[in-house]
Amino acid sequence: MDTSGAGNPAQRTLPRQHWIVAEPHPEAAAALAREARLPLVLAELLVARGITQAAEAFAFLNPEPAHLHDPFLMLGMAAAVERLERAIAAGEPILLYGDYDVDGTVAVVLLKTAIEMLGGLVRFHVPHRLREGYGMQSSVLEAAHAEGVRVVVTVDTGMRAFAEAETARRLGLDLIVTDHHLADANDKLPAALAILNPNQSGCTYPEKSLCGAAIALKLAQALLERRELERREPARMREKTLPSFLKMAAIATIADAVPLSGENRTIAAIGLRELRRPMGAGLRALFAAAALDPSARQLTGFDVAFRLAPRINAAGRMDVAGDVVELFSTRDSHRAAELASKLERLNRERRDVEAVALTAIEARLASDAEISADRLLVIDGDGWHRGVIGILASRVVERTAKPAIVISVEGGVAHGSGRSVDEFALLAAIESCADLFTRFGGHAFAVGFAMPAEKLPELKRRLRDYAEQHLAAREPERLLRIHAELPLDRITPVLVGWLKKLEPLGHGNPEPLFLARNARLVAPPRIMKARHLALDFAQDAASAPSEPSTGLPVSAAPQSSIRAVGWNLAERAIELGLKQGSRVDVAYRIRENDHPDFGGLEIEIVGLH
C-alpha cells in the first residue's frame, strides 16, 4: 500500500466513530414490500420512517399538490388575509420585513410576488447583517410609517420582537408576524394583528416544522386561492400558479434544514420537480453560476443545499441580502447575470474568510487544553466576520462532536452563533444566560445572540456549568446511524432507481446509509492525494436473482466487484492493515459516477470495521 502522506494529524483529532445499526422490521417491511410491490430494502427504509401501509408509501414516494394542507387551518390566517386584501384594494403600501438568510429572502420573494400578482403595492426591507443585525428595528418601522406604510408583514422573524411590536402599535401600524422560530420560555407573544406560526400555543395546523419561507408560502397560497375562488378558477391555482411558487419554497425548505417529512416533503419534492424548468431570469442565472443544468438530470436536495443555497446565503453573509430579492424579481436577463455573478464572487470570498478563521480555531483547540476539554465549546476571536460564525460553529461540531458557539468580538460587542448535537437543546442553554444578552434567539440546534463583550467571561462560566450538568454522561463521538443492511451484490440500477424516489433527502429524511458485512477486497488499497482511499470490493455470499418477498426482478446479474471511495480514510486503512483479500464490514452510501471513462455505480465508504 502506498502510505505516502498518510497519518494526517487532523485525522487523529477526530472523535471516535460509533455505529448504530437500525433495528430491522422484517415482518412489517416484507408485508409493505408485497402490498406496495417495492424492493424489500426500500420497504424497510419506509417502515423506519413510520410508513407501513401501501397508500402511505405511494403518497410519500409520489408527492402531489393535493397533499398540501389548507392554509386557513393556521391560527391567524383569516385575519392576516383579510387585512392584506383591504390594503391591496385600497392601494396601501405593504412593507415586508425579512431576514438576510436564504429562508428570509426567499420568503420576501414569495410574498412580494403574490401581493404584486393581486395588484398590491409592496416594499421590502432585508436588514444588513453587520449594520443592523437580526430582527426588526424600530427605526425602520418609523421610517416606513412616515412614507405612508400602514401594514407590516414580517417573514422569518418577529416572534421575540416585543419592543418593535410596541413601536408598531404606537405608530398605528398593523403588524402581521409570520415566523417559525420558537416563542420565549414564558410563551410570550408580540402584540400583533395576527401571528402565523404553527408552533404558537393554540395553533392546530398539522405541520409544525415549516421554515419561514414555507409559512410565507401558506399566506401567499391563502391570498391567491381566495382570489381564484372569486374568479371560479381554483384549478388554475393548483395546477399552474402554486407549483411555480413551490420552486422557491423548496430551496428555502431544504436550505433551512427543517425535517423533510410531511408537508415539508411535499413542498421540497414538487419544488425540485418544478425547478427542472426554471422560467425566471434569476433562477436561470443562479443555475448558470452554480454550473448546474437542471434539465440534464434529476435535481437533488444535495444540489440545493450545497450548490444553490450557499450562493444565495453569501449575499446576506458578506454584503446586502436585498440583492437576492432583486435577483429573483428582475426580468432582465443581463441584470440577473450580473447579480448571480456577484453572488458567486461573494461566495468565494466567504469560503476564503471562513478558511482563515477555521485555521485559527483549530490552532486554538490544539493548543488550549482547557477549551478543548470543555463539553460545550465557546470560542471567541477579534474581528472574525460575523457572516461566517454560524458556519464555523457547524465545522467545530463536525470535528469535535460537541456543541459549539463561535463568537466574533468587535467594538466592545460580542456576536455569537451556535450549533448543537443530538439530544442537547442549545437554545435552552443560552436561555439560562438570558440576562447577559442584548438579544438572542433560535431553536434547539442553532442559536444566535449579541451581548457586551465584557460579559463574555461570565457567559463562558455559566455555559461551562450548564454543560457539566446536562452533558456529563455524554462522551463526544461521531454517531454513524446505519439505516439498513444491504449486501454489495444487491446494488443494481433498478434498485438505485427506486431509491431515488426517496428524494429530496436531508434532515428528517436522511440519505440511506447501508451496511455490507464481510466484504472482500479484490485488489490492493490505493491512496489518493495522501488522504483518500480507493478500494474494490466483492461480496462472496450469493444473492438470489429476485427478492422472494416481492418477486421484483433484478436488472442484471450481480456485479463481480464494485468500486469504492473513502474520503479522508487513508489512515483508517492503515490502522486496519487492509490488503488484497482482507474482509471488512463497510458502512456506505450508493453513488452514481457519471465520468465518461469510468462511470457507473460505486459506493462511498463512510466507515470501516
C-alpha positions in Angstrom: 0.0 0.0 0.0 1.2 3.5 -0.8 1.2 5.3 2.5 2.9 8.5 1.4 1.4 11.4 3.2 -0.8 9.2 5.4 -1.2 9.8 9.0 -2.7 13.3 8.7 -2.6 14.7 12.3 -6.0 16.3 11.7 -7.5 12.8 11.3 -6.2 11.7 14.7 -8.0 14.5 16.5 -11.4 13.3 15.3 -13.7 11.8 17.9 -14.2 8.0 17.7 -16.9 6.7 15.4 -19.7 4.7 16.9 -22.0 2.7 14.6 -25.7 2.4 15.4 -27.4 -0.1 13.2 -31.1 0.4 13.0 -33.3 -2.5 14.3 -34.8 -4.2 11.2 -38.6 -4.6 10.8 -38.7 -7.9 8.9 -42.4 -8.7 9.1 -43.6 -5.1 8.5 -41.1 -4.5 5.7 -42.0 -7.8 4.0 -45.7 -7.0 4.2 -45.2 -3.5 2.8 -43.0 -4.8 0.1 -45.6 -7.3 -1.0 -48.6 -4.9 -0.8 -46.9 -2.0 -2.5 -44.6 -4.0 -4.8 -41.5 -2.4 -3.6 -37.9 -3.7 -3.2 -37.5 -5.1 0.3 -34.8 -2.7 1.3 -36.9 0.3 0.3 -39.8 -1.0 2.2 -37.5 -1.4 5.3 -36.4 2.3 4.9 -40.1 3.4 4.7 -41.1 1.4 7.7 -38.3 3.0 9.7 -39.9 6.3 8.7 -43.2 5.2 10.2 -44.8 4.3 6.8 -46.4 0.8 6.9 -49.3 1.0 4.6 -49.2 0.9 0.7 -51.3 4.1 0.4 -48.9 5.9 2.7 -45.9 4.6 0.8 -47.5 5.7 -2.5 -48.1 9.2 -1.2 -44.6 9.5 0.3 -42.9 8.4 -2.9 -45.2 10.4 -5.2 -45.9 13.8 -3.6 -48.7 16.0 -5.2 -50.0 19.5 -4.6 -53.2 17.9 -3.2 -51.1 16.8 -0.2 -50.6 20.4 0.9 -52.7 21.5 3.9 -55.4 24.1 3.8 -53.6 27.4 4.8 -56.7 28.6 6.7 -56.1 25.8 9.3 -53.2 28.1 10.6 -54.1 30.3 13.5 -54.3 33.9 12.5 -54.5 33.2 8.7 -58.0 34.6 8.3 -57.2 37.9 10.0 -53.9 38.2 8.0 -55.6 37.6 4.7 -58.5 40.0 5.4 -56.1 42.8 6.3 -53.9 42.3 3.3 -56.9 42.2 1.0 -58.1 45.5 2.4 -54.6 47.0 1.9 -54.4 45.7 -1.7 -57.9 47.1 -2.5 -57.1 50.5 -1.0 -53.7 50.8 -2.6 -52.0 50.9 0.7 -48.2 50.2 0.5 -47.3 47.0 2.4 -43.8 46.6 4.0 -42.3 43.1 4.0 -39.7 42.9 6.8 -37.4 39.9 6.2 -34.2 38.2 7.3 -30.9 38.1 5.5 -30.5 34.3 5.0 -32.0 32.0 2.3 -35.2 31.4 4.3 -35.8 35.1 4.9 -35.0 36.4 1.4 -37.0 33.7 -0.3 -39.9 34.4 2.0 -39.8 38.0 0.9 -39.7 37.0 -2.8 -42.8 34.7 -2.3 -45.0 37.2 -0.6 -43.8 40.1 -2.8 -44.7 38.1 -5.9 -48.1 37.0 -4.6 -49.2 40.5 -3.5 -48.0 42.1 -6.7 -49.9 39.5 -8.7 -53.0 40.7 -6.8 -52.3 44.3 -7.7 -50.8 45.3 -4.3 -48.0 47.8 -3.6 -45.0 46.2 -1.9 -41.9 47.5 -0.3 -39.4 45.3 1.5 -36.6 45.6 4.0 -33.9 43.0 4.5 -31.6 44.0 7.3 -27.8 44.3 6.8 -26.2 41.6 8.9 -23.3 43.8 10.2 -25.0 47.2 10.4 -28.4 46.1 11.8 -28.2 42.5 12.9 -31.0 40.0 13.2 -34.6 41.1 13.6 -36.8 44.2 13.3 -35.6 47.7 14.2 -38.0 50.4 15.4 -36.2 53.0 13.3 -37.1 51.1 10.1 -40.8 50.9 11.2 -40.8 54.7 11.9 -39.3 55.5 8.5 -41.9 53.2 6.8 -44.7 54.9 8.7 -43.5 58.3 7.6 -43.6 57.1 4.0 -47.3 56.0 4.2 -46.9 52.3 5.1 -49.7 51.1 7.4 -49.3 47.3 7.2 -46.1 45.5 8.0 -45.6 41.7 7.4 -42.5 40.1 9.0 -41.1 37.0 7.3 -38.8 34.5 9.1 -38.6 37.0 12.1 -40.6 38.7 14.7 -41.5 36.1 17.4 -39.4 37.9 20.0 -39.7 41.5 18.7 -41.7 42.7 21.7 -40.3 46.3 21.7 -40.7 46.7 18.0 -44.3 45.4 18.1 -45.0 48.0 20.7 -43.5 50.6 18.3 -45.8 49.4 15.5 -48.8 49.7 17.8 -47.8 53.2 18.9 -47.4 54.3 15.3 -50.7 52.7 14.2 -49.1 50.1 12.0 -51.0 46.8 11.6 -48.3 44.1 12.3 -48.6 40.6 10.9 -45.9 38.3 12.1 -45.0 35.2 10.0 -42.2 33.2 11.7 -41.3 29.7 12.6 -38.9 30.4 15.5 -40.0 29.5 19.0 -41.6 31.9 21.4 -39.7 32.8 24.6 -39.6 30.5 27.6 -42.8 32.1 29.0 -44.7 31.6 25.7 -45.0 35.4 25.5 -46.0 36.7 22.0 -45.5 40.1 20.5 -48.6 42.4 20.2 -49.7 42.0 16.6 -52.8 41.9 14.5 -52.0 38.3 13.5 -49.3 35.8 14.2 -48.7 33.0 11.7 -46.6 30.3 13.4 -47.6 26.7 13.7 -45.5 26.5 16.9 -47.5 29.1 18.8 -49.9 27.9 21.6 -53.3 27.2 20.3 -52.4 26.6 16.6 -53.7 23.3 15.4 -52.0 23.4 11.9 -50.8 19.9 11.2 -47.3 20.7 10.1 -45.3 22.2 12.9 -41.8 22.3 11.3 -42.3 24.6 8.4 -39.5 27.0 7.6 -40.1 30.8 7.5 -40.5 30.8 3.7 -43.0 27.9 3.8 -45.2 30.0 6.2 -44.9 32.9 3.8 -45.9 30.4 1.1 -49.0 29.4 3.0 -50.0 33.1 3.3 -49.4 33.6 -0.4 -51.4 30.4 -1.1 -54.3 31.7 1.0 -54.3 35.1 -0.8 -54.1 33.6 -4.2 -56.7 30.8 -3.6 -59.1 33.4 -2.3 -58.8 35.4 -5.5 -59.1 32.3 -7.7 -62.2 31.2 -5.9 -63.7 34.6 -6.5 -62.9 34.1 -10.2 -64.0 30.5 -10.1 -60.6 29.3 -11.3 -59.4 27.0 -8.5 -57.8 24.6 -10.9 -55.5 27.2 -12.3 -54.2 27.9 -8.8 -53.5 24.3 -8.1 -52.1 23.3 -11.5 -50.1 26.4 -12.6 -49.7 29.2 -10.0 -49.0 27.1 -6.9 -46.3 24.8 -8.4 -44.3 27.9 -9.6 -44.3 29.2 -6.0 -43.1 25.8 -4.8 -39.8 26.2 -6.7 -38.6 28.9 -4.4 -40.2 27.4 -1.3 -38.3 24.2 -1.9 -35.0 26.0 -2.0 -35.7 27.6 1.4 -37.1 24.4 2.9 -34.0 22.3 2.0 -31.6 25.1 2.9 -33.1 25.7 6.3 -32.7 22.1 7.3 -36.2 21.5 8.5 -37.4 17.9 8.6 -38.1 16.7 5.0 -41.3 14.8 6.0 -45.0 15.6 5.9 -45.8 18.9 4.2 -42.2 19.9 4.0 -41.5 16.8 1.9 -44.4 17.8 -0.4 -43.1 21.3 -0.8 -39.5 20.2 -1.4 -40.3 17.3 -3.8 -42.7 19.2 -6.0 -40.5 22.2 -6.0 -37.4 20.2 -7.1 -39.5 18.7 -9.9 -40.6 22.2 -11.0 -37.0 23.5 -10.8 -36.2 21.4 -13.8 -38.0 24.2 -15.8 -36.6 27.4 -14.3 -38.6 30.2 -16.0 -37.4 33.3 -14.3 -34.3 35.1 -15.3 -32.9 35.0 -11.8 -33.2 31.3 -11.3 -31.7 30.6 -14.7 -28.7 32.9 -13.9 -28.3 31.2 -10.5 -28.2 27.8 -12.0 -25.6 29.0 -14.6 -23.4 30.5 -11.8 -23.6 27.1 -9.9 -22.8 25.2 -13.1 -26.0 23.2 -12.8 -28.1 22.2 -15.7 -31.5 21.2 -14.2 -32.7 19.8 -17.5 -29.8 17.3 -17.8 -30.5 15.3 -14.7 -32.8 15.0 -11.6 -32.0 17.7 -9.1 -31.4 16.6 -5.6 -31.5 18.0 -2.1 -27.7 18.0 -2.2 -27.7 20.3 -5.2 -29.9 22.8 -3.4 -28.2 22.6 0.0 -24.6 22.7 -1.2 -24.7 24.5 -4.6 -27.6 26.9 -4.7 -28.1 27.8 -1.1 -24.5 28.9 -0.3 -24.6 31.3 -3.2 -27.9 32.8 -2.0 -26.7 33.0 1.6 -23.5 34.7 0.5 -25.3 37.9 -0.1 -26.5 38.2 3.5 -23.3 36.9 4.9 -20.9 39.2 3.1 -22.9 42.1 1.6 -26.5 43.1 1.0 -29.1 40.4 1.1 -31.6 42.6 -0.8 -29.6 41.6 -4.0 -31.3 38.2 -3.7 -34.7 39.7 -3.8 -33.8 41.7 -6.8 -32.2 38.6 -8.5 -35.5 36.7 -8.2 -37.6 39.7 -9.1 -35.9 41.0 -12.2 -37.0 40.0 -15.7 -33.8 41.5 -17.2 -31.5 38.5 -18.1 -28.4 40.8 -18.2 -29.1 42.2 -14.7 -29.8 38.7 -13.4 -26.5 37.5 -14.8 -24.7 40.5 -13.0 -26.4 39.7 -9.7 -25.7 35.9 -10.0 -22.0 36.7 -10.8 -21.9 38.9 -7.7 -23.3 36.1 -5.5 -20.6 33.8 -7.0 -17.9 36.2 -6.1 -19.2 36.8 -2.6 -19.4 33.0 -2.1 -15.8 32.7 -2.9 -14.9 35.5 -0.5 -17.0 33.7 2.1 -15.0 30.5 1.7 -11.7 32.3 2.0 -12.8 34.2 5.1 -14.1 31.0 6.6 -10.9 29.1 5.9 -8.7 31.7 7.7 -10.9 31.7 10.8 -11.2 27.9 10.9 -7.5 27.6 10.8 -7.3 29.9 13.9 -10.0 27.9 15.7 -8.3 24.6 15.0 -5.0 26.0 16.3 -6.8 27.3 19.5 -8.3 23.8 20.1 -5.0 22.1 19.6 -3.0 24.4 21.9 -5.5 25.3 24.7 -6.3 22.2 26.7 -8.8 24.0 28.9 -11.0 25.0 26.0 -10.7 21.7 24.1 -11.7 19.8 27.3 -15.0 21.7 27.7 -18.2 19.8 26.9 -19.7 22.8 25.3 -17.1 24.7 23.2 -17.2 28.5 23.4 -14.6 30.1 21.1 -14.2 33.8 20.6 -12.0 35.9 18.3 -11.4 39.5 17.5 -12.9 40.7 14.2 -14.0 37.4 12.8 -16.5 38.1 10.0 -19.9 37.8 11.6 -21.3 36.4 8.4 -19.4 33.1 8.8 -19.5 32.4 12.5 -22.5 30.1 12.1 -20.7 28.1 9.5 -17.7 28.0 11.8 -19.7 26.6 14.6 -21.0 23.9 12.4 -17.4 23.0 11.4 -16.4 22.8 15.0 -19.3 20.4 15.8 -18.3 18.2 12.8 -14.7 18.0 14.0 -15.4 17.6 17.8 -18.9 16.1 18.1 -19.5 18.7 20.8 -22.0 21.6 20.7 -20.1 24.8 19.8 -20.6 28.5 19.9 -18.3 30.8 17.9 -18.2 34.5 18.8 -16.9 37.5 17.0 -15.8 40.4 19.1 -15.7 43.9 17.6 -16.2 47.4 19.0 -17.0 46.1 22.5 -19.8 43.9 21.2 -19.8 40.1 21.0 -21.9 38.4 18.4 -22.3 34.7 18.7 -23.7 31.8 16.7 -24.0 28.3 18.0 -24.8 24.8 16.7 -25.6 21.7 18.7 -25.6 17.9 18.7 -28.3 15.3 19.1 -30.2 15.5 22.4 -28.8 18.8 23.6 -31.1 21.8 23.3 -28.7 24.7 22.8 -31.4 27.3 23.0 -32.3 26.1 26.5 -28.6 26.5 27.4 -28.4 30.2 26.3 -31.8 30.9 27.8 -30.2 30.1 31.1 -28.0 33.1 30.5 -30.7 35.4 29.1 -29.8 38.3 31.3 -26.4 38.6 29.7 -27.7 39.2 26.1 -29.0 42.3 24.4 -30.8 40.0 22.0 -30.9 36.2 21.3 -33.0 33.6 19.7 -33.0 30.4 17.7 -34.1 26.8 18.2 -32.8 23.6 19.8 -29.9 23.1 17.4 -29.0 26.6 16.2 -28.8 29.9 18.2 -27.6 33.5 17.7 -27.1 36.4 20.1 -25.4 39.7 20.8 -24.0 40.9 24.1 -21.5 43.3 25.7 -18.0 41.8 25.2 -17.2 42.4 28.8 -19.7 39.8 29.9 -18.0 37.0 27.9 -16.2 35.5 30.9 -19.4 35.2 32.8 -21.1 33.6 29.8 -18.4 31.0 29.5 -18.5 30.3 33.2 -22.3 29.7 33.2 -22.3 27.7 30.0 -19.5 25.5 31.3 -21.5 24.8 34.5 -24.7 24.2 32.4 -22.9 21.7 30.1 -21.4 19.9 33.1 -24.9 19.3 34.4 -26.6 18.4 31.1 -23.8 16.7 29.2 -21.9 14.9 31.9 -22.9 11.5 30.8 -22.2 12.1 27.1 -18.9 11.2 25.6 -18.1 13.0 22.3 -18.4 10.6 19.5 -19.4 10.7 15.8 -22.6 8.7 15.6 -23.0 6.8 12.4 -26.6 5.8 12.0 -26.9 2.9 9.6 -30.4 2.5 8.2 -30.3 -1.0 6.7 -28.1 -3.9 5.8 -27.6 -4.3 2.0 -25.0 -6.7 0.6 -23.0 -5.2 -2.2 -24.2 -7.7 -4.7 -27.7 -6.3 -4.3 -26.8 -2.9 -5.7 -28.3 -2.7 -9.2 -29.5 0.1 -11.4 -33.1 -1.0 -10.8 -32.7 -0.6 -7.0 -30.9 2.7 -7.4 -33.8 4.0 -9.5 -36.2 3.0 -6.7 -34.1 4.6 -4.0 -34.1 7.9 -6.0 -37.8 8.2 -5.1 -36.8 8.9 -1.6 -35.5 12.3 -2.8 -35.3 15.0 -1.6 -33.0 13.8 1.1 -31.9 15.8 4.1 -32.8 16.5 7.7 -35.6 14.2 8.8 -35.3 12.1 5.6 -31.6 11.2 5.6 -29.8 9.6 2.7 -29.8 5.9 3.2 -26.6 4.6 4.9 -26.1 0.9 4.3 -24.1 -1.9 5.9 -22.4 -4.7 4.0 -20.8 -7.3 6.2 -17.8 -9.4 5.4 -17.0 -7.6 2.1 -13.7 -8.8 0.5 -11.0 -6.6 -1.1 -10.3 -7.9 -4.6 -7.3 -5.6 -5.2 -4.7 -3.8 -3.0 -5.9 -0.5 -1.5 -4.9 2.7 -3.3 -4.2 6.0 -1.5 -5.3 9.2 -3.4 -3.8 12.6 -2.6 -2.3 11.3 0.6 -5.6 11.2 2.5 -8.3 9.4 0.5 -8.9 5.7 -0.2 -9.9 3.8 -3.3 -10.9 0.1 -3.0 -12.5 -2.6 -5.0 -14.9 -4.9 -3.1 -16.7 -8.2 -3.8 -19.5 -9.8 -1.8 -18.9 -13.5 -1.7 -22.3 -14.5 -0.3 -24.5 -15.4 -3.3 -27.7 -13.4 -3.7 -30.9 -14.7 -5.4 -31.8 -13.1 -8.7 -35.0 -11.8 -7.3 -36.4 -10.9 -3.9 -38.7 -13.7 -2.8 -40.9 -11.3 -0.8 -41.9 -9.2 -3.8 -41.0 -11.0 -6.9 -39.4 -7.9 -8.3 -36.7 -8.7 -10.9 -33.1 -7.7 -10.5 -31.9 -5.9 -13.6 -28.7 -7.9 -14.1 -26.6 -10.5 -12.6 -24.7 -9.3 -9.5 -21.5 -7.4 -10.3 -18.3 -9.3 -9.7 -16.9 -6.3 -7.9 -17.8 -2.7 -7.1 -15.6 0.4 -6.8 -15.5 2.3 -3.6 -14.0 5.6 -2.5 -13.4 6.7 1.1 -12.7 10.4 1.7 -10.1 11.0 4.5 -10.0 7.3 5.2 -6.4 6.5 4.2 -5.3 6.4 7.9 -8.1 4.1 8.8 -7.0 1.6 6.1 -3.5 1.7 7.6 -4.9 1.1 11.1 -6.8 -2.0 9.8 -3.8 -3.3 7.8 -6.0 -3.6 4.7 -4.6 -5.6 1.8 -5.9 -7.7 -1.1 -8.1 -10.4 0.4 -8.9 -8.6 3.6 -12.5 -8.8 4.8 -14.3 -5.9 6.5 -17.7 -4.6 7.4 -18.4 -1.5 5.3 -20.8 1.4 6.0 -21.6 3.1 2.7 -23.7 5.2 0.5 -24.6 4.4 -3.1 -23.2 6.7 -5.7 -23.5 7.1 -9.5 -20.3 8.2 -11.2 -21.0 10.0 -14.5 -17.4 10.1 -15.6 -17.2 9.2 -19.3 -14.3 6.7 -18.8 -15.1 5.0 -15.5 -18.7 5.9 -14.8 -21.3 3.6 -13.2 -22.4 2.5 -9.8 -20.0 2.7 -6.9 -20.1 3.2 -3.2 -18.8 6.0 -0.9 -17.3 4.5 2.2 -18.4 6.2 5.4 -16.8 3.7 7.9 -14.8 0.5 8.0 -14.8 -2.1 10.8 
